[in-house]
Amino acid sequence: MKAVRFAAGLVFASLVAGAAAAEGHDAHMNHMEHGVQADAPLAAHVRAANGRFVKFDAAALKAEGYGPIPCTSSIDGGAMGVHFVNSKYLADEQPSLEHPQAVMYEPQADGSMKLIGVEYISLKGPAVSLENQLFAFQGSPNRYGLPAFYELHVWAWKQNPKGVFTDFNPTVTCANAR
């Protein structure tokens, strides 16, 4: 009899847990906007300030001073995509919301490029921030061949399960880079 009550209790507990998980998923999806968590106001501000990059236009990027660097993958999986970097903006002491130092695109299977985020970079520090979000420190030497710098990735157009400001996104791939 104890075994039957125990089993019934387990079934009830699993039903409650399943309902809570479904409710949590629905709540999570309600907090999504443009595939990005809506509780990250900086991501919304980045989207508003940089909408000009949504439609990939290599000529417009070049005219604005951006040049491509190869698609960046992580040894742990995921990627950052292809960065279009504006070296003029690297000289800025305080990054500007409207002028990211890098714009990130993910190469698609059909050859197109999809905007996924931006990166703000500063050679000054240590307390570099944008709308109170602190930048991460990258020491030297580094794989970019740059002196030590501070950076902030903002996944404003593609959800990153590791977080809006994490460097690599496990859902991004360089498999279609050409």
MIFI-796639 format. One record per residue: residue number from 1; residue in one letter; z, x, y of N, C-alpha, C, CB in turn. Coordinates in steps of 0.001 Angstrom, whole numbers, plus 500000, padded with zeros to 6 digits. Glycine has a CB too. Layout:
+-----+------+--------+--------+--------+--------+--------+--------+--------+--------+--------+--------+--------+--------+
: seq : type :    n.z :    n.x :    n.y :   ca.z :   ca.x :   ca.y :    c.z :    c.x :    c.y :   cb.z :   cb.x :   cb.y :
+-----+------+--------+--------+--------+--------+--------+--------+--------+--------+--------+--------+--------+--------+
: NUM :    A :      Z :      X :      Y :      Z :      X :      Y :      Z :      X :      Y :      Z :      X :      Y :
...
+-----+------+--------+--------+--------+--------+--------+--------+--------+--------+--------+--------+--------+--------+
This chain:
+-----+------+--------+--------+--------+--------+--------+--------+--------+--------+--------+--------+--------+--------+
: seq : type :    n.z :    n.x :    n.y :   ca.z :   ca.x :   ca.y :    c.z :    c.x :    c.y :   cb.z :   cb.x :   cb.y :
+-----+------+--------+--------+--------+--------+--------+--------+--------+--------+--------+--------+--------+--------+
:   1 :    M : 500000 : 500814 : 498813 : 500000 : 500000 : 500000 : 500000 : 500866 : 501263 : 501199 : 499069 : 499991 :
:   2 :    K : 500788 : 501966 : 501222 : 500817 : 502876 : 502372 : 499434 : 503468 : 502611 : 501851 : 504003 : 502153 :
:   3 :    A : 498720 : 503778 : 501540 : 497381 : 504362 : 501665 : 496425 : 503385 : 502328 : 496841 : 504774 : 500290 :
:   4 :    V : 496535 : 502094 : 502013 : 495661 : 501079 : 502609 : 495947 : 500971 : 504105 : 495858 : 499698 : 501913 :
:   5 :    R : 497244 : 500933 : 504493 : 497596 : 500861 : 505915 : 497120 : 502118 : 506653 : 499128 : 500686 : 506086 :
:   6 :    F : 497266 : 503268 : 506017 : 496828 : 504523 : 506622 : 495313 : 504494 : 506857 : 497216 : 505726 : 505723 :
:   7 :    A : 494559 : 504045 : 505844 : 493098 : 503958 : 505960 : 492702 : 502964 : 507044 : 492470 : 503550 : 504613 :
:   8 :    A : 493387 : 501823 : 507097 : 493089 : 500831 : 508126 : 493370 : 501409 : 509519 : 493921 : 499544 : 507896 :
:   9 :    G : 494453 : 502168 : 509626 : 494776 : 502814 : 510890 : 493710 : 503813 : 511304 : 496115 : 503505 : 510796 :
:  10 :    L : 493190 : 504574 : 510353 : 492115 : 505533 : 510649 : 490861 : 504822 : 511121 : 491796 : 506383 : 509416 :
:  11 :    V : 490503 : 503717 : 510460 : 489311 : 502953 : 510848 : 489491 : 502439 : 512274 : 489054 : 501766 : 509859 :
:  12 :    F : 490659 : 501858 : 512561 : 490929 : 501334 : 513899 : 490852 : 502454 : 514941 : 492315 : 500655 : 513943 :
:  13 :    A : 491479 : 503588 : 514647 : 491469 : 504721 : 515579 : 490046 : 505213 : 515826 : 492337 : 505870 : 515038 :
:  14 :    S : 489221 : 505275 : 514790 : 487849 : 505753 : 514973 : 487027 : 504754 : 515783 : 487180 : 506005 : 513611 :
:  15 :    L : 487290 : 503442 : 515613 : 486580 : 502442 : 516421 : 486953 : 502567 : 517894 : 486892 : 501022 : 515917 :
:  16 :    V : 488248 : 502750 : 518161 : 488710 : 502913 : 519537 : 488113 : 504187 : 520147 : 490259 : 502961 : 519588 :
:  17 :    A : 488130 : 505268 : 519393 : 487575 : 506534 : 519886 : 486082 : 506413 : 520140 : 487845 : 507666 : 518888 :
:  18 :    G : 485366 : 505737 : 519256 : 483922 : 505549 : 519440 : 483618 : 504742 : 520679 : 483315 : 504870 : 518230 :
:  19 :    A : 484397 : 503673 : 520903 : 484191 : 502851 : 522093 : 484491 : 503658 : 523358 : 485077 : 501586 : 522039 :
:  20 :    A : 485538 : 504455 : 523317 : 485887 : 505282 : 524475 : 484808 : 506316 : 524750 : 487233 : 505978 : 524253 :
:  21 :    A : 484261 : 506898 : 523691 : 483194 : 507890 : 523871 : 481968 : 507247 : 524479 : 482832 : 508551 : 522536 :
:  22 :    A : 481610 : 506049 : 524007 : 480451 : 505344 : 524559 : 480683 : 505009 : 526022 : 480160 : 504062 : 523761 :
:  23 :    E : 481901 : 504539 : 526344 : 482238 : 504224 : 527724 : 482192 : 505478 : 528586 : 483621 : 503573 : 527804 :
:  24 :    G : 482683 : 506583 : 528053 : 482644 : 507848 : 528783 : 481222 : 508296 : 529038 : 483393 : 508925 : 528021 :
:  25 :    H : 480333 : 508115 : 528045 : 478930 : 508475 : 528219 : 478302 : 507617 : 529302 : 478158 : 508322 : 526898 :
:  26 :    D : 478594 : 506296 : 529287 : 478051 : 505407 : 530309 : 478549 : 505809 : 531688 : 478428 : 503952 : 530014 :
:  27 :    A : 479835 : 506144 : 531781 : 480391 : 506570 : 533066 : 479722 : 507856 : 533517 : 481919 : 506765 : 532969 :
:  28 :    H : 479493 : 508786 : 532568 : 478816 : 510044 : 532901 : 477408 : 509758 : 533416 : 478761 : 510984 : 531665 :
:  29 :    M : 476681 : 508870 : 532758 : 475319 : 508571 : 533177 : 475311 : 507890 : 534544 : 474620 : 507686 : 532136 :
:  30 :    N : 476352 : 507094 : 534857 : 476439 : 506464 : 536166 : 476712 : 507486 : 537264 : 477523 : 505401 : 536165 :
:  31 :    H : 477234 : 508651 : 536900 : 477490 : 509706 : 537875 : 476312 : 510675 : 537976 : 478761 : 510466 : 537506 :
:  32 :    M : 475183 : 510309 : 537407 : 474003 : 511168 : 537450 : 473064 : 510670 : 538545 : 473279 : 511194 : 536070 :
:  33 :    E : 472444 : 511595 : 539225 : 471459 : 511278 : 540236 : 470386 : 512352 : 540154 : 472098 : 511198 : 541669 :
:  34 :    H : 469140 : 511958 : 540015 : 468042 : 512921 : 539883 : 468292 : 513895 : 538730 : 467856 : 513698 : 541195 :
:  35 :    G : 468986 : 513455 : 537684 : 469259 : 514331 : 536557 : 470367 : 515333 : 536832 : 468018 : 515059 : 536176 :
:  36 :    V : 471067 : 515185 : 537947 : 472125 : 516109 : 538336 : 473386 : 515299 : 538590 : 471723 : 516941 : 539597 :
:  37 :    Q : 474525 : 515861 : 538263 : 475778 : 515155 : 538484 : 475923 : 514802 : 539960 : 476974 : 516003 : 538010 :
:  38 :    A : 476134 : 513524 : 540218 : 476241 : 513043 : 541597 : 477550 : 513464 : 542255 : 476117 : 511532 : 541631 :
:  39 :    D : 478512 : 513965 : 541477 : 479778 : 514374 : 542071 : 479706 : 515797 : 542631 : 480895 : 514275 : 541040 :
:  40 :    A : 478510 : 516346 : 542754 : 478298 : 517657 : 543363 : 477546 : 517433 : 544673 : 477503 : 518627 : 542398 :
:  41 :    P : 478273 : 517161 : 545767 : 477603 : 516854 : 547028 : 476670 : 517957 : 547500 : 478621 : 516585 : 548088 :
:  42 :    L : 476999 : 519218 : 547212 : 476130 : 520308 : 547638 : 474742 : 520160 : 547009 : 476749 : 521671 : 547264 :
:  43 :    A : 474659 : 519729 : 545759 : 473354 : 519539 : 545108 : 472533 : 518488 : 545854 : 473539 : 519119 : 543626 :
:  44 :    A : 473168 : 517413 : 546293 : 472463 : 516378 : 547065 : 471988 : 516937 : 548399 : 473376 : 515154 : 547298 :
:  45 :    H : 472804 : 517748 : 549042 : 472413 : 518353 : 550325 : 471251 : 519329 : 550134 : 473616 : 519082 : 550969 :
:  46 :    V : 471281 : 520076 : 549021 : 470192 : 521011 : 548709 : 468888 : 520236 : 548505 : 470530 : 521853 : 547440 :
:  47 :    R : 468947 : 519118 : 547758 : 467746 : 518296 : 547537 : 467192 : 517789 : 548861 : 468061 : 517106 : 546604 :
:  48 :    A : 468075 : 517296 : 549721 : 467637 : 516751 : 551005 : 467008 : 517835 : 551896 : 468823 : 516099 : 551730 :
:  49 :    A : 467567 : 519030 : 551862 : 467096 : 520107 : 552739 : 465853 : 520823 : 552211 : 468199 : 521112 : 552940 :
:  50 :    N : 465568 : 520679 : 550919 : 464492 : 521468 : 550311 : 463469 : 520635 : 549551 : 465078 : 522479 : 549383 :
:  51 :    G : 463311 : 519401 : 549938 : 462349 : 518516 : 549284 : 460913 : 519031 : 549346 : 462414 : 517154 : 549909 :
:  52 :    R : 460640 : 519905 : 550307 : 459278 : 520446 : 550443 : 458838 : 521234 : 549208 : 459194 : 521343 : 551675 :
:  53 :    F : 459790 : 521651 : 548358 : 459457 : 522456 : 547185 : 459199 : 521632 : 545925 : 460561 : 523427 : 546919 :
:  54 :    V : 459427 : 520319 : 545981 : 459325 : 519492 : 544766 : 457940 : 519602 : 544143 : 459637 : 518019 : 545087 :
:  55 :    K : 456920 : 519438 : 544955 : 455548 : 519583 : 544441 : 455201 : 521068 : 544506 : 454505 : 518706 : 545271 :
:  56 :    F : 454979 : 521666 : 543346 : 454674 : 523098 : 543307 : 453366 : 523376 : 544039 : 454591 : 523602 : 541847 :
:  57 :    D : 453426 : 524293 : 544991 : 452260 : 524695 : 545770 : 452382 : 526195 : 546031 : 452152 : 523879 : 547119 :
:  58 :    A : 451679 : 526991 : 545210 : 451769 : 528455 : 545305 : 451363 : 528956 : 546688 : 450888 : 529112 : 544238 :
:  59 :    A : 450348 : 528350 : 547285 : 449886 : 528788 : 548607 : 450947 : 528513 : 549674 : 448565 : 528081 : 548979 :
:  60 :    A : 451592 : 527352 : 549594 : 452639 : 527018 : 550568 : 453843 : 527939 : 550400 : 453072 : 525545 : 550415 :
:  61 :    L : 454206 : 528234 : 549150 : 455312 : 529166 : 548906 : 454995 : 530536 : 549495 : 455596 : 529290 : 547394 :
:  62 :    K : 453767 : 531001 : 549258 : 453357 : 532307 : 549777 : 453351 : 532311 : 551307 : 451965 : 532684 : 549240 :
:  63 :    A : 452860 : 531232 : 551912 : 452828 : 531135 : 553374 : 454229 : 531165 : 553971 : 452111 : 529859 : 553803 :
:  64 :    E : 455202 : 530664 : 553213 : 456586 : 530651 : 553693 : 457306 : 531966 : 553371 : 457347 : 529473 : 553074 :
:  65 :    G : 456612 : 532880 : 552665 : 457185 : 534193 : 552387 : 457771 : 534364 : 550998 : 458229 : 534477 : 553372 :
:  66 :    Y : 457538 : 533403 : 550110 : 458079 : 533483 : 548750 : 457072 : 534112 : 547799 : 458477 : 532091 : 548247 :
:  67 :    G : 457561 : 534996 : 546943 : 456738 : 535615 : 545911 : 457429 : 535478 : 544560 : 456467 : 537104 : 546240 :
:  68 :    P : 456646 : 535354 : 543472 : 457236 : 535113 : 542148 : 457785 : 536372 : 541486 : 456211 : 534489 : 541244 :
:  69 :    I : 458837 : 536178 : 540709 : 459291 : 537190 : 539762 : 459284 : 536505 : 538399 : 460736 : 537770 : 540138 :
:  70 :    P : 459120 : 537250 : 537318 : 458954 : 536637 : 535996 : 460105 : 535717 : 535603 : 458807 : 537711 : 534959 :
:  71 :    C : 459786 : 534821 : 534694 : 460765 : 533879 : 534163 : 461945 : 534654 : 533579 : 460124 : 532957 : 533089 :
:  72 :    T : 463153 : 534208 : 533894 : 464370 : 534890 : 533484 : 465072 : 534116 : 532389 : 465301 : 535087 : 534672 :
:  73 :    S : 465223 : 534742 : 531214 : 465916 : 534133 : 530078 : 467255 : 534820 : 529849 : 465050 : 534209 : 528804 :
:  74 :    S : 468151 : 534110 : 529185 : 469460 : 534654 : 528843 : 469465 : 535091 : 527386 : 470576 : 533618 : 529104 :
:  75 :    I : 470183 : 536151 : 527079 : 470300 : 536576 : 525682 : 471124 : 535568 : 524883 : 470939 : 537980 : 525592 :
:  76 :    D : 471897 : 534732 : 525593 : 472715 : 533711 : 524938 : 471987 : 532378 : 524802 : 474003 : 533508 : 525708 :
:  77 :    G : 470740 : 532316 : 525230 : 469974 : 531071 : 525197 : 469883 : 530469 : 526582 : 470604 : 530070 : 524227 :
:  78 :    G : 468844 : 529720 : 526791 : 468616 : 529124 : 528096 : 467927 : 530097 : 529032 : 469924 : 528658 : 528701 :
:  79 :    A : 467710 : 529642 : 530253 : 466976 : 530446 : 531221 : 467303 : 529988 : 532633 : 465463 : 530362 : 530965 :
:  80 :    M : 466704 : 530693 : 533591 : 466782 : 530314 : 535006 : 465414 : 529859 : 535502 : 467300 : 531495 : 535864 :
:  81 :    G : 464385 : 530142 : 534732 : 463034 : 529805 : 535162 : 462413 : 530936 : 535973 : 463046 : 528520 : 535980 :
:  82 :    V : 461278 : 530624 : 536594 : 460569 : 531566 : 537455 : 461163 : 531442 : 538847 : 459018 : 531294 : 537468 :
:  83 :    H : 461576 : 532564 : 539410 : 462117 : 532585 : 540772 : 460999 : 532950 : 541738 : 463306 : 533591 : 540893 :
:  84 :    F : 460907 : 532205 : 542819 : 460063 : 532583 : 543941 : 461025 : 533036 : 545023 : 459120 : 531391 : 544428 :
:  85 :    V : 461004 : 534334 : 545329 : 461996 : 534960 : 546198 : 461401 : 535254 : 547571 : 462529 : 536251 : 545561 :
:  86 :    N : 462189 : 534979 : 548599 : 461807 : 535292 : 549963 : 462651 : 536479 : 550416 : 461994 : 534054 : 550912 :
:  87 :    S : 462051 : 537671 : 550427 : 462806 : 538889 : 550751 : 463300 : 538894 : 552196 : 461944 : 540121 : 550501 :
:  88 :    K : 462613 : 538193 : 553088 : 463060 : 538100 : 554482 : 464431 : 537416 : 554544 : 462021 : 537320 : 555345 :
:  89 :    Y : 464618 : 536383 : 553727 : 465896 : 535659 : 553727 : 467016 : 536467 : 553080 : 465745 : 534330 : 553002 :
:  90 :    L : 466678 : 537489 : 552292 : 467714 : 538338 : 551698 : 468497 : 539095 : 552766 : 467088 : 539327 : 550713 :
:  91 :    A : 467893 : 539263 : 553934 : 468555 : 539974 : 555032 : 469550 : 539090 : 555786 : 467513 : 540512 : 556001 :
:  92 :    D : 469524 : 537781 : 555537 : 470435 : 536866 : 556231 : 471878 : 537160 : 555841 : 470082 : 535395 : 555911 :
:  93 :    E : 472743 : 537288 : 556849 : 474164 : 537513 : 556545 : 474792 : 536288 : 555911 : 474931 : 537890 : 557811 :
:  94 :    Q : 474459 : 535118 : 556438 : 474981 : 533871 : 555889 : 473798 : 533016 : 555459 : 475878 : 533116 : 556929 :
:  95 :    P : 473670 : 532744 : 554164 : 472555 : 531910 : 553695 : 472544 : 530536 : 554367 : 472630 : 531740 : 552179 :
:  96 :    S : 471350 : 530025 : 554561 : 471136 : 528726 : 555182 : 470701 : 527727 : 554117 : 470081 : 528818 : 556315 :
:  97 :    L : 471246 : 526536 : 554171 : 470933 : 525486 : 553206 : 469427 : 525240 : 553120 : 471655 : 524190 : 553581 :
:  98 :    E : 468746 : 525268 : 554261 : 467316 : 524968 : 554333 : 466415 : 526127 : 553930 : 466968 : 524547 : 555716 :
:  99 :    H : 466988 : 527336 : 553798 : 466178 : 528513 : 553497 : 466771 : 529297 : 552322 : 466066 : 529416 : 554739 :
: 100 :    P : 466656 : 528745 : 551107 : 467185 : 529472 : 549945 : 466436 : 530781 : 549755 : 467084 : 528611 : 548666 :
: 101 :    Q : 467148 : 531790 : 549281 : 466516 : 533082 : 549032 : 465568 : 532998 : 547831 : 467586 : 534166 : 548795 :
: 102 :    A : 465816 : 532078 : 546915 : 464936 : 531903 : 545754 : 464815 : 530420 : 545416 : 465470 : 532697 : 544529 :
: 103 :    V : 463621 : 530047 : 545008 : 463334 : 528694 : 544540 : 462955 : 528839 : 543072 : 462178 : 527989 : 545392 :
: 104 :    M : 463550 : 528011 : 542206 : 463379 : 528170 : 540757 : 462534 : 527040 : 540173 : 464749 : 528216 : 540058 :
: 105 :    Y : 461537 : 527445 : 539389 : 460657 : 526495 : 538711 : 460656 : 526782 : 537217 : 459218 : 526567 : 539281 :
: 106 :    E : 460523 : 525713 : 536426 : 460394 : 525871 : 534983 : 458934 : 525664 : 534602 : 461318 : 524873 : 534220 :
: 107 :    P : 458328 : 526662 : 533936 : 456946 : 526509 : 533477 : 456866 : 525408 : 532411 : 456405 : 527854 : 532913 :
: 108 :    Q : 455890 : 524513 : 532565 : 455713 : 523401 : 531636 : 454588 : 523704 : 530649 : 455417 : 522098 : 532404 :
: 109 :    A : 454558 : 523000 : 529539 : 453558 : 523221 : 528485 : 452134 : 523030 : 529001 : 453811 : 522274 : 527313 :
: 110 :    D : 451936 : 522139 : 529978 : 450598 : 521881 : 530503 : 450174 : 522881 : 531576 : 450536 : 520486 : 531064 :
: 111 :    G : 451015 : 523894 : 531827 : 450690 : 524914 : 532825 : 451260 : 524630 : 534204 : 449213 : 525054 : 532931 :
: 112 :    S : 451799 : 523441 : 534404 : 452380 : 523107 : 535707 : 453771 : 523735 : 535839 : 452461 : 521567 : 535891 :
: 113 :    M : 454308 : 523661 : 537039 : 455642 : 524191 : 537325 : 456497 : 523049 : 537854 : 455583 : 525378 : 538353 :
: 114 :    K : 457723 : 522952 : 537330 : 458633 : 521885 : 537734 : 459843 : 522490 : 538448 : 459082 : 521044 : 536505 :
: 115 :    L : 460109 : 522008 : 539661 : 461256 : 522471 : 540431 : 462540 : 522102 : 539699 : 461246 : 521868 : 541856 :
: 116 :    I : 463434 : 523089 : 539523 : 464682 : 522834 : 538813 : 465920 : 523197 : 539652 : 464697 : 523616 : 537507 :
: 117 :    G : 465771 : 524114 : 540603 : 466920 : 524497 : 541414 : 466563 : 525559 : 542430 : 468041 : 524989 : 540534 :
: 118 :    V : 467582 : 526018 : 543127 : 467426 : 527102 : 544097 : 468561 : 528091 : 543884 : 467418 : 526561 : 545570 :
: 119 :    E : 468371 : 529274 : 544447 : 469419 : 530282 : 544405 : 469593 : 530842 : 545807 : 469084 : 531413 : 543383 :
: 120 :    Y : 470854 : 530897 : 546218 : 471210 : 531502 : 547490 : 471787 : 532876 : 547178 : 472229 : 530611 : 548300 :
: 121 :    I : 471353 : 533883 : 547920 : 471746 : 535269 : 547651 : 472184 : 535916 : 548961 : 470571 : 536076 : 546995 :
: 122 :    S : 473249 : 536687 : 548884 : 473719 : 537425 : 550050 : 474108 : 538831 : 549625 : 474914 : 536703 : 550725 :
: 123 :    L : 473743 : 539796 : 550439 : 474138 : 541180 : 550192 : 475476 : 541471 : 550863 : 473057 : 542156 : 550700 :
: 124 :    K : 475983 : 540510 : 551631 : 477271 : 540645 : 552317 : 478340 : 539944 : 551479 : 477211 : 540043 : 553770 :
: 125 :    G : 479584 : 540281 : 551689 : 480637 : 539602 : 550936 : 481988 : 540089 : 551380 : 480467 : 539819 : 549435 :
: 126 :    P : 483038 : 539803 : 550707 : 483071 : 539095 : 549430 : 483217 : 537583 : 549539 : 484181 : 539621 : 548616 :
: 127 :    A : 483556 : 537032 : 550698 : 483833 : 535600 : 550773 : 482626 : 534807 : 551254 : 485010 : 535346 : 551691 :
: 128 :    V : 481499 : 534982 : 550588 : 480301 : 534244 : 550955 : 480396 : 532859 : 550328 : 479003 : 534990 : 550494 :
: 129 :    S : 480099 : 531834 : 551139 : 480126 : 530476 : 550613 : 479080 : 529630 : 551321 : 481527 : 529852 : 550773 :
: 130 :    L : 478764 : 528524 : 550700 : 477862 : 527534 : 551277 : 478546 : 526198 : 551076 : 476414 : 527570 : 550616 :
: 131 :    E : 478856 : 525519 : 552174 : 479608 : 524264 : 552119 : 480851 : 524409 : 551235 : 478711 : 523125 : 551592 :
: 132 :    N : 481568 : 525501 : 551415 : 482824 : 525811 : 550723 : 482668 : 526141 : 549238 : 483757 : 524660 : 550863 :
: 133 :    Q : 481452 : 526280 : 548752 : 481230 : 526707 : 547357 : 481053 : 528222 : 547377 : 479965 : 525983 : 546706 :
: 134 :    L : 481990 : 528950 : 546760 : 481926 : 530412 : 546754 : 480795 : 530926 : 545875 : 483248 : 530993 : 546281 :
: 135 :    F : 480227 : 532042 : 546278 : 479174 : 532696 : 545521 : 479797 : 533572 : 544439 : 478266 : 533532 : 546451 :
: 136 :    A : 479023 : 533851 : 543392 : 479463 : 534741 : 542310 : 478994 : 536167 : 542627 : 478904 : 534261 : 540914 :
: 137 :    F : 479789 : 537137 : 542236 : 479478 : 538547 : 542474 : 478640 : 539106 : 541327 : 480774 : 539371 : 542642 :
: 138 :    Q : 477587 : 539841 : 541650 : 476770 : 540568 : 540677 : 476844 : 542045 : 541051 : 475269 : 540046 : 540657 :
: 139 :    G : 477469 : 542821 : 540190 : 477625 : 544249 : 540457 : 476328 : 545014 : 540283 : 478678 : 544832 : 539553 :
: 140 :    S : 476396 : 546290 : 540588 : 475253 : 547183 : 540441 : 475683 : 548349 : 539555 : 474733 : 547687 : 541837 :
: 141 :    P : 474833 : 548830 : 538674 : 473444 : 548413 : 538478 : 473369 : 547049 : 537789 : 472683 : 549463 : 537654 :
: 142 :    N : 472253 : 546360 : 538046 : 472002 : 545071 : 537418 : 470547 : 544999 : 536993 : 472354 : 543906 : 538374 :
: 143 :    R : 470212 : 544010 : 536222 : 468851 : 543931 : 535679 : 467794 : 543629 : 536731 : 468793 : 542880 : 534611 :
: 144 :    Y : 468226 : 543303 : 537947 : 467281 : 542995 : 539012 : 466919 : 544230 : 539830 : 467854 : 541926 : 539919 :
: 145 :    G : 467663 : 545322 : 539626 : 467413 : 546536 : 540386 : 467886 : 546430 : 541826 : 465950 : 546864 : 540359 :
: 146 :    L : 468790 : 545493 : 542083 : 469308 : 545289 : 543429 : 470670 : 545954 : 543582 : 469405 : 543792 : 543749 :
: 147 :    P : 471049 : 546243 : 544831 : 472432 : 546670 : 545043 : 473343 : 545487 : 544711 : 472661 : 547173 : 546522 :
: 148 :    A : 474640 : 545698 : 544663 : 475580 : 544602 : 544395 : 475288 : 543454 : 545370 : 477074 : 545090 : 544532 :
: 149 :    F : 475402 : 542227 : 544875 : 475115 : 541066 : 545715 : 475947 : 539873 : 545264 : 473613 : 540720 : 545675 :
: 150 :    Y : 475877 : 538810 : 546051 : 476570 : 537557 : 545776 : 475508 : 536472 : 545636 : 477610 : 537205 : 546909 :
: 151 :    E : 475694 : 535581 : 544657 : 474667 : 534569 : 544426 : 475268 : 533232 : 544047 : 473715 : 535024 : 543345 :
: 152 :    L : 474490 : 532181 : 544341 : 474891 : 530822 : 544003 : 473656 : 530061 : 543539 : 475569 : 530110 : 545217 :
: 153 :    H : 473620 : 529738 : 542249 : 472563 : 528872 : 541731 : 472983 : 527430 : 541967 : 472290 : 529140 : 540210 :
: 154 :    V : 472034 : 526593 : 542356 : 472302 : 525169 : 542515 : 471229 : 524421 : 541723 : 472308 : 524740 : 544041 :
: 155 :    W : 471649 : 523841 : 540606 : 470736 : 523075 : 539750 : 470615 : 521674 : 540337 : 471244 : 523024 : 538255 :
: 156 :    A : 469843 : 521558 : 541400 : 469748 : 520311 : 542154 : 468715 : 519346 : 541596 : 469421 : 520611 : 543581 :
: 157 :    W : 467786 : 519831 : 540774 : 466738 : 518953 : 540250 : 466744 : 518849 : 538729 : 465393 : 519440 : 540708 :
: 158 :    K : 467568 : 519638 : 538062 : 467654 : 519561 : 536602 : 469112 : 519690 : 536185 : 466786 : 520668 : 535926 :
: 159 :    Q : 469548 : 518768 : 535361 : 470924 : 518779 : 534860 : 471193 : 520076 : 534106 : 471185 : 517560 : 533945 :
: 160 :    N : 472327 : 520686 : 534378 : 472772 : 521855 : 533624 : 474081 : 521478 : 532936 : 472950 : 523120 : 534558 :
: 161 :    P : 474074 : 521387 : 531596 : 475300 : 521000 : 530892 : 476461 : 521960 : 531114 : 475026 : 520895 : 529423 :
: 162 :    K : 476165 : 523173 : 531569 : 477231 : 524155 : 531826 : 477782 : 524049 : 533241 : 476712 : 525567 : 531588 :
: 163 :    G : 477136 : 523264 : 534096 : 477619 : 523071 : 535454 : 476541 : 523275 : 536496 : 478755 : 523996 : 535726 :
: 164 :    V : 476697 : 522613 : 537614 : 475715 : 522631 : 538698 : 475504 : 524032 : 539264 : 476150 : 521694 : 539807 :
: 165 :    F : 476552 : 524885 : 539220 : 476471 : 526196 : 539859 : 476438 : 527359 : 538872 : 477631 : 526371 : 540786 :
: 166 :    T : 476212 : 527085 : 537608 : 476163 : 528121 : 536577 : 474828 : 528859 : 536646 : 476373 : 527507 : 535168 :
: 167 :    D : 474836 : 530149 : 536303 : 473606 : 530941 : 536388 : 472503 : 530445 : 535465 : 473905 : 532374 : 536072 :
: 168 :    F : 472776 : 530386 : 534174 : 471742 : 530018 : 533205 : 471896 : 528575 : 532770 : 471792 : 530939 : 531988 :
: 169 :    N : 470764 : 527947 : 532469 : 470747 : 526560 : 532028 : 470224 : 526526 : 530594 : 469870 : 525671 : 532975 :
: 170 :    P : 471033 : 526065 : 529636 : 470597 : 526055 : 528240 : 469445 : 525091 : 527960 : 471754 : 525704 : 527361 :
: 171 :    T : 469116 : 524216 : 528901 : 467993 : 523286 : 528693 : 466697 : 523788 : 529322 : 468336 : 521917 : 529264 :
: 172 :    V : 466738 : 524970 : 529925 : 465543 : 525561 : 530537 : 464987 : 526610 : 529588 : 465866 : 526189 : 531935 :
: 173 :    T : 463658 : 526700 : 529542 : 463010 : 527684 : 528679 : 461911 : 528423 : 529425 : 462438 : 527009 : 527434 :
: 174 :    C : 461662 : 529640 : 528985 : 460546 : 530432 : 529507 : 459383 : 530445 : 528517 : 461002 : 531873 : 529811 :
: 175 :    A : 459469 : 529629 : 527484 : 458456 : 529614 : 526421 : 457047 : 529336 : 526955 : 458818 : 528568 : 525378 :
: 176 :    N : 456934 : 528605 : 528057 : 455627 : 528255 : 528599 : 455188 : 529144 : 529766 : 455641 : 526824 : 529042 :
: 177 :    A : 455938 : 530205 : 530019 : 455587 : 531113 : 531115 : 454296 : 531835 : 530787 : 456721 : 532129 : 531379 :
: 178 :    R : 453456 : 531971 : 531796 : 452167 : 532650 : 531605 : 452068 : 533816 : 532556 : 450983 : 531681 : 531819 :
+-----+------+--------+--------+--------+--------+--------+--------+--------+--------+--------+--------+--------+--------+
